[in-house]
Structure formats: C-alpha cells, structure tokens
C-alpha cells in the first residue's frame, strides 16, 4: 500500500501533466485528492464524486 507521501506525489505529477495540457485542477479536485491521500475516501469514490460534480444535469423530461 502506498504511503501518504507517495499518493500526494502521484497526484502532484498528474496535476503537472494536466497543466502541460492546459488544464488547471479545481478546488474540488484538490479536496478530493486530499481526501484520498488522507485515507478518508477511496480513489473510486473520489472519481464517482468528481463525475457527479462535473456531469451536467439532464434537462427535465429530456433524454
């Protein structure tokens, strides 16, 4: 199992790659990363939370 420092370093590397592609991490994503790092949330749960947060709601009665 990875240590907190290893997890934090992996997230920092991922964020650096994203910045190279022109994307900036949001406060929400940073909070999710920190929750995973501290062990209060699983990676899978963090991904699900991010998808819920950033997926547009479907219009009422729409497809």
Number of C-alpha atoms within 10 A of each C-alpha: 5 8 11 14 11 12 17 17 13 13 17 14 12 13 16 15 13 13 12 10 9 8 11 13 12 9 9 13 16 14 12 21 21 18 15 20 22 15 12 10 14 15 15 10 12 18 14 11 14 14 11 11 12 9 8 8 8 8 7 6 5 5 5
